[in-house]
């Protein structure tokens, strides 16, 4: 499943990410790597997601969230 398909309030583990190199480097710099825990805090109408990653809230657009594969974390 992709991050975009995830549900609000649930936590996920980042799997494979497939996107252009520049964007991939930026996400790595923000701490979004394979195996990172991500929680979806809110979903906006335009498809953007507000996520919680390593102690910070980030907004990611639909273009980014549809290219990040995730697995649901056990509670």
N, C-alpha and C positions, 0 to 999 in steps of 0.2 A: 504494500500500500504506500501511497505517497503522503508526505506531510500535509498536503492540501486536503486529502481525503480524511485526515484525522479529526477526532471529535474534541470540542472545547472541554477543557478541564482534565484531559487525559495526558499521561506522560508517554513518551516514545523514545526509542533508541535509534539514532541515525544510522542508516545502512549506507548503501551506495549512493553517490551523488554524481549526476551526469549533466555537466554544463560547461560553458566556455572557460578557458583557463583563468582569465582575469577575475571572473566572478568566483571561481573556485578558490583562488588565493585569498580573496576578500573574506569569504566565509570562514576559511581556515584561520585568518587573522582575528576574526570575531569569536573564535572558539567552537565553531560548528565543524566537527570532524566525525569520521566514522566511529560509532560507539558512544558519542556524546548523548546525554540525556536532555530531551527537549520537552517542555510542557506547553500546550496550546492554551493561552489565556483568553483570547478573544478572536472573533472572526468578523471582518468588515464586509460591507456589501459588495465592494469592488473586487473581492477575492483575496485581499491582503490578510495576513495573519499576524497577531501579536503573540510572540512566543517568549518563554522564559528559558534562558540558556546561561549556565554558569554564573548565576547571580545577577544577570542583566535582562532587561526586557528589550526585545528587538522586534521591529516590524519587517516582515518579508512579503514581497508581492507574490501574486499567483504564478508568475513566470518562474520564480525561484522555488516556491514550495511544491510545484508539480514535478520538479526535477530532483527532489530529495526523497529517497526511499527510506521508510521507517518501519520499525517493529514495535508493537505495543509492549510496554514494560510490565512485568508482574508487580503487583502492589505489595 
